């Protein structure tokens, strides 16, 4: 099983909604806050993303923003 990783930041309503939805769907995920983690911020920028949330899971395309249908599709 691959890990779901959510790149997030403080004060981001879409980030909060993404985390709430994933938790409600029982999807295990790791949070990487770009305001606390310079490596996470560099990874996101190097990957071409300039906003949060961005959700990654192996085998799936990255999900940018709050996209309920796509996020629910990450359930194992």
MOPAC internal coordinates of N, CA, C and O (Angstrom, degrees):
PM7 1SCF
backbone

  N    0.0000 0     0.00 0     0.00 0    0    0    0
  C    1.4636 1     0.00 0     0.00 0    1    0    0
  C    1.5226 1   108.51 1     0.00 0    2    1    0
  O    1.2310 1   120.58 1   -51.72 1    3    2    1
  N    1.3176 1   116.50 1   128.28 1    3    2    1
  C    1.4618 1   119.86 1   179.06 1    5    3    2
  C    1.5246 1   110.11 1   -88.54 1    6    5    3
  O    1.2310 1   121.51 1   -26.81 1    7    6    5
  N    1.2911 1   114.71 1   153.19 1    7    6    5
  C    1.4569 1   121.80 1  -177.20 1    9    7    6
  C    1.5222 1   110.25 1   -85.25 1   10    9    7
  O    1.2310 1   120.78 1   -39.54 1   11   10    9
  N    1.3159 1   116.11 1   140.46 1   11   10    9
  C    1.4559 1   122.55 1   172.89 1   13   11   10
  C    1.5278 1   106.94 1   -90.69 1   14   13   11
  O    1.2310 1   120.55 1   -48.32 1   15   14   13
  N    1.3202 1   116.55 1   131.68 1   15   14   13
  C    1.4623 1   121.49 1  -179.11 1   17   15   14
  C    1.5248 1   108.71 1  -123.13 1   18   17   15
  O    1.2310 1   120.97 1   -52.18 1   19   18   17
  N    1.3329 1   115.75 1   127.82 1   19   18   17
  C    1.4617 1   121.75 1   179.20 1   21   19   18
  C    1.5281 1   108.17 1  -111.28 1   22   21   19
  O    1.2310 1   121.03 1   -61.58 1   23   22   21
  N    1.3258 1   115.64 1   118.42 1   23   22   21
  C    1.4656 1   121.50 1   173.36 1   25   23   22
  C    1.5194 1   106.71 1   -87.50 1   26   25   23
  O    1.2310 1   120.78 1   -54.54 1   27   26   25
  N    1.3099 1   116.10 1   125.46 1   27   26   25
  C    1.4482 1   122.25 1  -169.22 1   29   27   26
  C    1.5196 1   110.47 1  -140.62 1   30   29   27
  O    1.2310 1   120.90 1    -3.75 1   31   30   29
  N    1.3283 1   115.88 1   176.25 1   31   30   29
  C    1.4657 1   121.37 1   172.35 1   33   31   30
  C    1.5233 1   107.95 1  -152.03 1   34   33   31
  O    1.2310 1   121.23 1   -15.54 1   35   34   33
  N    1.3213 1   115.25 1   164.46 1   35   34   33
  C    1.4642 1   120.77 1   178.99 1   37   35   34
  C    1.5196 1   110.42 1   -68.62 1   38   37   35
  O    1.2310 1   120.55 1   -31.88 1   39   38   37
  N    1.3260 1   116.55 1   148.12 1   39   38   37
  C    1.4569 1   121.52 1   174.72 1   41   39   38
  C    1.5159 1   114.09 1    72.75 1   42   41   39
  O    1.2310 1   120.24 1  -157.17 1   43   42   41
  N    1.3247 1   117.15 1    22.83 1   43   42   41
  C    1.4631 1   122.17 1  -176.76 1   45   43   42
  C    1.5357 1   109.13 1  -111.21 1   46   45   43
  O    1.2310 1   119.72 1   -77.07 1   47   46   45
  N    1.3392 1   118.13 1   102.93 1   47   46   45
  C    1.4688 1   120.20 1  -178.67 1   49   47   46
  C    1.5270 1   113.03 1   -59.41 1   50   49   47
  O    1.2310 1   120.07 1   140.85 1   51   50   49
  N    1.3380 1   117.48 1   -39.15 1   51   50   49
  C    1.4652 1   119.45 1   179.29 1   53   51   50
  C    1.5290 1   110.88 1   -64.96 1   54   53   51
  O    1.2310 1   120.59 1   144.55 1   55   54   53
  N    1.3189 1   116.48 1   -35.45 1   55   54   53
  C    1.4678 1   120.45 1   176.80 1   57   55   54
  C    1.5259 1   110.07 1   -63.48 1   58   57   55
  O    1.2310 1   120.82 1   133.66 1   59   58   57
  N    1.3229 1   116.04 1   -46.34 1   59   58   57
  C    1.4664 1   120.47 1  -179.93 1   61   59   58
  C    1.5271 1   110.91 1   -62.17 1   62   61   59
  O    1.2310 1   120.00 1   137.89 1   63   62   61
  N    1.3240 1   117.60 1   -42.11 1   63   62   61
  C    1.4641 1   120.81 1   179.63 1   65   63   62
  C    1.5241 1   110.72 1   -65.69 1   66   65   63
  O    1.2310 1   120.54 1   142.21 1   67   66   65
  N    1.3348 1   116.56 1   -37.79 1   67   66   65
  C    1.4688 1   120.57 1   178.24 1   69   67   66
  C    1.5183 1   110.27 1   -62.41 1   70   69   67
  O    1.2310 1   119.99 1   131.54 1   71   70   69
  N    1.3265 1   117.62 1   -48.46 1   71   70   69
  C    1.4641 1   121.48 1  -178.96 1   73   71   70
  C    1.5251 1   111.11 1   -64.25 1   74   73   71
  O    1.2310 1   120.23 1   140.09 1   75   74   73
  N    1.3260 1   117.17 1   -39.91 1   75   74   73
  C    1.4647 1   121.00 1   178.43 1   77   75   74
  C    1.5205 1   110.98 1   -63.74 1   78   77   75
  O    1.2310 1   120.25 1   136.11 1   79   78   77
  N    1.3280 1   117.12 1   -43.89 1   79   78   77
  C    1.4614 1   121.08 1   179.67 1   81   79   78
  C    1.5311 1   110.55 1   -63.71 1   82   81   79
  O    1.2310 1   119.85 1   132.90 1   83   82   81
  N    1.3214 1   117.90 1   -47.10 1   83   82   81
  C    1.4642 1   120.83 1  -179.55 1   85   83   82
  C    1.5296 1   110.92 1   -60.34 1   86   85   83
  O    1.2310 1   120.63 1   135.29 1   87   86   85
  N    1.3140 1   116.39 1   -44.71 1   87   86   85
  C    1.4680 1   119.81 1   179.02 1   89   87   86
  C    1.5273 1   110.43 1   -63.02 1   90   89   87
  O    1.2310 1   120.29 1   138.20 1   91   90   89
  N    1.3266 1   117.04 1   -41.80 1   91   90   89
  C    1.4650 1   121.56 1   179.71 1   93   91   90
  C    1.5164 1   113.01 1   -64.83 1   94   93   91
  O    1.2310 1   120.62 1   151.63 1   95   94   93
  N    1.3328 1   116.43 1   -28.37 1   95   94   93
  C    1.4692 1   121.46 1   178.54 1   97   95   94
  C    1.5345 1   111.51 1   -87.65 1   98   97   95
  O    1.2310 1   120.64 1   178.77 1   99   98   97
  N    1.3259 1   116.39 1    -1.23 1   99   98   97
  C    1.4592 1   120.57 1  -179.76 1  101   99   98
  C    1.5166 1   113.50 1    73.55 1  102  101   99
  O    1.2310 1   120.56 1  -156.13 1  103  102  101
  N    1.3225 1   116.53 1    23.87 1  103  102  101
  C    1.4618 1   121.69 1  -179.74 1  105  103  102
  C    1.5256 1   108.70 1   -89.95 1  106  105  103
  O    1.2310 1   120.82 1   -60.90 1  107  106  105
  N    1.3290 1   116.04 1   119.10 1  107  106  105
  C    1.4621 1   121.58 1   178.28 1  109  107  106
  C    1.5208 1   108.80 1   -70.40 1  110  109  107
  O    1.2310 1   120.13 1   -48.83 1  111  110  109
  N    1.3167 1   117.36 1   131.17 1  111  110  109
  C    1.4629 1   119.94 1  -178.79 1  113  111  110
  C    1.5159 1   111.23 1  -146.43 1  114  113  111
  O    1.2310 1   121.80 1   -22.80 1  115  114  113
  N    1.3148 1   114.16 1   157.20 1  115  114  113
  C    1.4536 1   123.08 1   177.05 1  117  115  114
  C    1.5222 1   107.59 1  -110.89 1  118  117  115
  O    1.2310 1   120.47 1   -39.35 1  119  118  117
  N    1.3195 1   116.70 1   140.65 1  119  118  117
  C    1.4620 1   122.05 1   179.14 1  121  119  118
  C    1.5200 1   108.98 1  -103.44 1  122  121  119
  O    1.2310 1   121.05 1   -48.05 1  123  122  121
  N    1.3195 1   115.60 1   131.95 1  123  122  121
  C    1.4655 1   121.29 1   172.42 1  125  123  122
  C    1.5194 1   107.33 1  -123.09 1  126  125  123
  O    1.2310 1   121.24 1   -74.28 1  127  126  125
  N    1.3237 1   115.24 1   105.72 1  127  126  125
  C    1.4583 1   120.80 1  -177.02 1  129  127  126
  C    1.5228 1   109.27 1   -86.73 1  130  129  127
  O    1.2310 1   120.59 1   -63.55 1  131  130  129
  N    1.3210 1   116.47 1   116.45 1  131  130  129
  C    1.4652 1   121.53 1  -175.82 1  133  131  130
  C    1.5312 1   112.73 1   -69.18 1  134  133  131
  O    1.2310 1   120.36 1   166.27 1  135  134  133
  N    1.3313 1   116.91 1   -13.73 1  135  134  133
  C    1.4627 1   119.70 1   178.02 1  137  135  134
  C    1.5351 1   110.90 1   -83.65 1  138  137  135
  O    1.2310 1   120.49 1   160.28 1  139  138  137
  N    1.3308 1   116.67 1   -19.72 1  139  138  137
  C    1.4636 1   121.65 1  -179.46 1  141  139  138
  C    1.5263 1   112.58 1  -106.62 1  142  141  139
  O    1.2310 1   120.55 1   159.37 1  143  142  141
  N    1.3204 1   116.56 1   -20.63 1  143  142  141
  C    1.4642 1   121.86 1  -169.43 1  145  143  142
  C    1.5274 1   110.01 1  -123.84 1  146  145  143
  O    1.2310 1   120.81 1   -77.61 1  147  146  145
  N    1.3329 1   116.05 1   102.39 1  147  146  145
  C    1.4725 1   120.84 1  -177.26 1  149  147  146
  C    1.5255 1   111.70 1   -62.97 1  150  149  147
  O    1.2310 1   119.89 1   145.06 1  151  150  149
  N    1.3277 1   117.81 1   -34.94 1  151  150  149
  C    1.4577 1   121.28 1   178.64 1  153  151  150
  C    1.5321 1   110.76 1   -66.11 1  154  153  151
  O    1.2310 1   120.61 1   140.91 1  155  154  153
  N    1.3190 1   116.43 1   -39.09 1  155  154  153
  C    1.4695 1   120.62 1   178.20 1  157  155  154
  C    1.5280 1   110.12 1   -64.87 1  158  157  155
  O    1.2310 1   120.50 1   137.37 1  159  158  157
  N    1.3293 1   116.65 1   -42.63 1  159  158  157
  C    1.4602 1   120.85 1   178.66 1  161  159  158
  C    1.5270 1   110.27 1   -63.19 1  162  161  159
  O    1.2310 1   120.38 1   135.46 1  163  162  161
  N    1.3292 1   116.87 1   -44.54 1  163  162  161
  C    1.4625 1   120.69 1   179.47 1  165  163  162
  C    1.5293 1   110.78 1   -62.57 1  166  165  163
  O    1.2310 1   120.14 1   137.76 1  167  166  165
  N    1.3376 1   117.35 1   -42.24 1  167  166  165
  C    1.4602 1   120.84 1   178.82 1  169  167  166
  C    1.5218 1   110.74 1   -59.89 1  170  169  167
  O    1.2310 1   120.74 1   133.41 1  171  170  169
  N    1.3273 1   116.18 1   -46.59 1  171  170  169
  C    1.4644 1   120.32 1  -178.19 1  173  171  170
  C    1.5294 1   110.65 1   -62.78 1  174  173  171
  O    1.2310 1   120.35 1   133.95 1  175  174  173
  N    1.3219 1   116.93 1   -46.05 1  175  174  173
  C    1.4680 1   120.78 1   179.07 1  177  175  174
  C    1.5260 1   111.43 1   -63.64 1  178  177  175
  O    1.2310 1   120.66 1   136.19 1  179  178  177
  N    1.3388 1   116.34 1   -43.81 1  179  178  177
  C    1.4631 1   120.74 1   179.90 1  181  179  178
  C    1.5262 1   111.88 1   -64.50 1  182  181  179
  O    1.2310 1   120.75 1   154.32 1  183  182  181
  N    1.3351 1   116.17 1   -25.68 1  183  182  181
  C    1.4675 1   121.40 1   179.08 1  185  183  182
  C    1.5273 1   111.75 1   -85.38 1  186  185  183
  O    1.2310 1   120.75 1   177.41 1  187  186  185
  N    1.3488 1   116.18 1    -2.59 1  187  186  185
  C    1.4559 1   120.56 1   176.05 1  189  187  186
  C    1.5151 1   115.74 1    92.95 1  190  189  187
  O    1.2310 1   120.29 1  -166.93 1  191  190  189
  N    1.3232 1   117.05 1    13.07 1  191  190  189
  C    1.4651 1   120.17 1  -179.08 1  193  191  190
  C    1.5208 1   109.78 1  -103.46 1  194  193  191
  O    1.2310 1   120.81 1   -40.11 1  195  194  193
  N    1.3264 1   116.05 1   139.89 1  195  194  193
  C    1.4667 1   119.92 1  -178.74 1  197  195  194
  C    1.5230 1   112.66 1  -123.51 1  198  197  195
  O    1.2310 1   120.54 1  -174.09 1  199  198  197
  N    1.3396 1   116.57 1     5.91 1  199  198  197
  C    1.4658 1   119.37 1   178.85 1  201  199  198
  C    1.5230 1   108.76 1  -141.44 1  202  201  199
  O    1.2310 1   121.19 1   -13.90 1  203  202  201
  N    1.3073 1   115.33 1   166.10 1  203  202  201
  C    1.4581 1   121.78 1   177.38 1  205  203  202
  C    1.5175 1   108.65 1  -122.62 1  206  205  203
  O    1.2310 1   119.26 1   -20.39 1  207  206  205
  N    1.3026 1   119.02 1   159.61 1  207  206  205
  C    1.4615 1   127.15 1    -0.96 1  209  207  206
  C    1.5302 1   112.28 1   -81.79 1  210  209  207
  O    1.2310 1   121.78 1   -24.68 1  211  210  209
  N    1.3226 1   114.20 1   155.32 1  211  210  209
  C    1.4572 1   121.63 1   167.63 1  213  211  210
  C    1.5243 1   105.27 1  -129.84 1  214  213  211
  O    1.2310 1   121.06 1   -53.56 1  215  214  213
  N    1.3239 1   115.57 1   126.44 1  215  214  213
  C    1.4592 1   121.90 1  -176.54 1  217  215  214
  C    1.5178 1   109.35 1  -112.14 1  218  217  215
  O    1.2310 1   121.04 1   -51.66 1  219  218  217
  N    1.3292 1   115.61 1   128.34 1  219  218  217
  C    1.4609 1   122.28 1  -179.40 1  221  219  218
  C    1.5215 1   110.41 1  -117.82 1  222  221  219
  O    1.2310 1   121.04 1   -37.84 1  223  222  221
  N    1.3252 1   115.62 1   142.16 1  223  222  221
  C    1.4631 1   122.41 1   168.99 1  225  223  222
  C    1.5158 1   106.99 1  -152.51 1  226  225  223
  O    1.2310 1   120.42 1   -46.13 1  227  226  225
  N    1.3302 1   116.80 1   133.87 1  227  226  225
  C    1.4613 1   120.89 1   179.70 1  229  227  226
  C    1.5219 1   110.08 1   -53.47 1  230  229  227
  O    1.2310 1   121.31 1   -43.88 1  231  230  229
  N    1.3240 1   115.09 1   136.12 1  231  230  229
  C    1.4585 1   120.61 1   178.19 1  233  231  230
  C    1.5145 1   114.16 1    88.65 1  234  233  231
  O    1.2310 1   120.26 1   176.76 1  235  234  233
  N    1.3372 1   117.12 1    -3.24 1  235  234  233
  C    1.4636 1   122.07 1  -179.37 1  237  235  234
  C    1.5242 1   108.96 1  -125.91 1  238  237  235
  O    1.2310 1   120.36 1   -29.81 1  239  238  237
  N    1.3134 1   116.91 1   150.19 1  239  238  237
  C    1.4562 1   120.39 1   171.46 1  241  239  238
  C    1.5236 1   108.83 1   -68.34 1  242  241  239
  O    1.2310 1   119.73 1   -34.29 1  243  242  241
  N    1.3411 1   118.12 1   145.71 1  243  242  241
  C    1.4692 1   119.75 1   175.95 1  245  243  242
  C    1.5280 1   110.42 1   -57.45 1  246  245  243
  O    1.2310 1   121.12 1   -35.69 1  247  246  245
  N    1.3146 1   115.46 1   144.31 1  247  246  245
  C    1.4625 1   121.80 1   179.47 1  249  247  246
  C    1.5248 1   107.33 1  -108.51 1  250  249  247
  O    1.2310 1   120.82 1   -62.53 1  251  250  249
  N    1.3169 1   116.03 1   117.47 1  251  250  249
  C    1.4663 1   121.75 1  -178.50 1  253  251  250
  C    1.5173 1   108.56 1  -100.22 1  254  253  251
  O    1.2310 1   120.73 1   -49.95 1  255  254  253
  N    1.3375 1   116.21 1   130.05 1  255  254  253
  C    1.4584 1   120.47 1   179.46 1  257  255  254
  C    1.5185 1   111.62 1    80.55 1  258  257  255
  O    1.2310 1   121.24 1    10.05 1  259  258  257
  N    1.3170 1   115.22 1  -169.95 1  259  258  257
  C    1.4634 1   122.00 1   179.20 1  261  259  258
  C    1.5212 1   107.74 1   -93.96 1  262  261  259
  O    1.2310 1   121.02 1   -72.61 1  263  262  261
  N    1.3212 1   115.65 1   107.39 1  263  262  261
  C    1.4751 1   122.57 1  -177.40 1  265  263  262
  C    1.5335 1   107.44 1  -128.73 1  266  265  263
  O    1.2310 1   120.28 1   -93.75 1  267  266  265
  N    1.3391 1   117.08 1    86.25 1  267  266  265
  C    1.4643 1   120.67 1  -172.29 1  269  267  266
  C    1.5318 1   114.87 1   -52.40 1  270  269  267
  O    1.2310 1   119.46 1   133.86 1  271  270  269
  N    1.3112 1   118.64 1   -46.14 1  271  270  269
  C    1.4584 1   120.14 1  -177.09 1  273  271  270
  C    1.5272 1   111.53 1   -63.87 1  274  273  271
  O    1.2310 1   120.48 1   137.09 1  275  274  273
  N    1.3306 1   116.70 1   -42.91 1  275  274  273
  C    1.4626 1   120.19 1   178.53 1  277  275  274
  C    1.5284 1   111.28 1   -66.69 1  278  277  275
  O    1.2310 1   120.45 1   138.44 1  279  278  277
  N    1.3379 1   116.74 1   -41.56 1  279  278  277
  C    1.4497 1   120.52 1  -179.69 1  281  279  278
  C    1.5257 1   111.44 1   -64.08 1  282  281  279
  O    1.2310 1   120.14 1   138.33 1  283  282  281
  N    1.3136 1   117.35 1   -41.67 1  283  282  281
  C    1.4707 1   120.51 1   178.21 1  285  283  282
  C    1.5204 1   111.20 1   -62.53 1  286  285  283
  O    1.2310 1   120.48 1   151.42 1  287  286  285
  N    1.3362 1   116.69 1   -28.58 1  287  286  285
  C    1.4503 1   121.65 1   178.60 1  289  287  286
  C    1.5195 1   114.05 1   -68.67 1  290  289  287
  O    1.2310 1   120.14 1   170.54 1  291  290  289
  N    1.3296 1   117.35 1    -9.46 1  291  290  289
  C    1.4657 1   121.52 1   179.55 1  293  291  290
  C    1.5228 1   112.42 1   -81.71 1  294  293  291
  O    1.2310 1   120.24 1   172.23 1  295  294  293
  N    1.3268 1   117.15 1    -7.77 1  295  294  293
  C    1.4675 1   120.31 1  -179.07 1  297  295  294
  C    1.5326 1   109.19 1   -61.18 1  298  297  295
  O    1.2310 1   121.13 1   -40.44 1  299  298  297
  N    1.3136 1   115.45 1   139.56 1  299  298  297
  C    1.4762 1   120.15 1  -179.22 1  301  299  298
  C    1.5074 1   111.07 1   -74.71 1  302  301  299
  O    1.2310 1   120.10 1   180.00 1  303  302  301

